[in-house]
Amino acid sequence: MTLYLDASVAASIILKEPSAAMVRRRLVEWSGPLLLSDLASAEVSSAISLRLRTHREIVASATLRLDGLDRLK
């Protein structure tokens, strides 16, 4: 069975939101493959871009977050 990560779950992991700790624990327990759709990836990329444009993120940090998103795929 494949576990689908929707944009809100992927964003919580990538943006290190408060719920990320619980999500990470669940993912560590998961032994099957993960699936992140192109749409979900685009939504998380957009959230990262918004943080960059509103000066809540620096370029180096945003780049690392995008790299982390690529690793989820």
Secondary structure, 3 states (H helix, E strand, C coil): CCEECCHHHHHHHHCCCCCHHHHHHHHHHCCCCEECCHHHHHHHHHHHHHHHHCCCCCHHHHHHHHHHHHHHC
